[in-house]
Amino acid sequence: MFNKKVPFDYLYKKNKILGLYIFLSLNILFLIGCVNKNTYRPSNDKPFVLTTFTILADLARNVAGDRLLVKSITKPGAEIHSYQFTPSDIVKTKGAKLIIENGLGLEAWFSKFMISTGDIPNVKLTEGMKPLLIEGDAYSGKPNPHAWMSPKRAKNYVDKIVDAFIKIDPDGALEYSSNASTYKAKLELLDKELRDSLSSIPKERRFLVTCEGAFTYLARDYGMKEAYLWPVNAESQVTPRRMVNLIKKIQENEVPTIFCESTVSAEAQMEVAKSSGAVFGGTFYVDSLSNQNGPAPTYIDLLRHNVRLITKGLSISAIKK
């Protein structure tokens, strides 16, 4: 039975499939080689550091000045909580002197990511910070990770960045400290600007309703109440109970305008607005900056944009009856 002839068309098809497999395999290997050689190579010879998301990158650039190149692992618009990192993200770390993270459980993917990066040092900007805690829902009692939404807390971030940069580049200590002082002065002016704007809202209307509970720090700083559809975007599952409870709060407090964030769908919040009688007031930037031509290309622009929307939205008449 071993001498039975194999049909020619069978051999042809088999060889054709084998050839195609070899061709595809070689192309994949070639592409991987290209990625390893060309992806994310800094445009100059400066030492470079990475951050987990764009907001931290902006803070770090204001400290780094011209001494370091700062890049974000994630792009503008990325959902940072449950980000799915890729092989090209790992390639980005090659040659990095430092990786900066937020901490407080924000980047759920980060510990697994760091396993693949070798011995690159990293700094957690919320290390040692006393966080505000999430109230209610399944996350009750856990730290709210969005501390950067307070300009006062952002100054603490800047101090941590300075310390981290000095460790990797001691010769730049004076420059980093000087840059940080200049930037923190801008944050102090921003804090006053935001306070003046939000204080113009009638006290009875200082109730901020969002998709994610990301404004706890800002609300605490400026004397506002808050409510939201879910505590963090990692649990952005809308349930009928959550929607009903939020609609009830909006109506009880006569909240005129509600909002949502750029990195999640606003569809559920628009339904809440429709059912409650509130107006949907627009899109906040929280976990990511916008592109350069957008409304929030920097951290300072981000907070100004959000507070403009809040002030405009909550200054209008109460919700429709």
KAHU-V620402 format. One record per helix or strand of 2 or more residues. SS is the DSSP state (alpha for helix, beta for strand). FROM is the first residue (numbers start at 1). TO is the last residue. If there is no record, write none. Layout:
ss=SS from=FROM to=TO
ss=SS from=FROM to=TO
This chain:
ss=alpha from=8 to=38
ss=beta from=48 to=51
ss=alpha from=54 to=64
ss=beta from=69 to=72
ss=alpha from=87 to=92
ss=beta from=98 to=101
ss=alpha from=110 to=115
ss=beta from=122 to=124
ss=alpha from=147 to=149
ss=alpha from=151 to=168
ss=alpha from=170 to=198
ss=alpha from=203 to=205
ss=beta from=207 to=212
ss=alpha from=216 to=221
ss=beta from=225 to=230
ss=alpha from=233 to=235
ss=alpha from=240 to=252
ss=beta from=257 to=261
ss=alpha from=267 to=276
ss=beta from=279 to=284
ss=alpha from=299 to=314
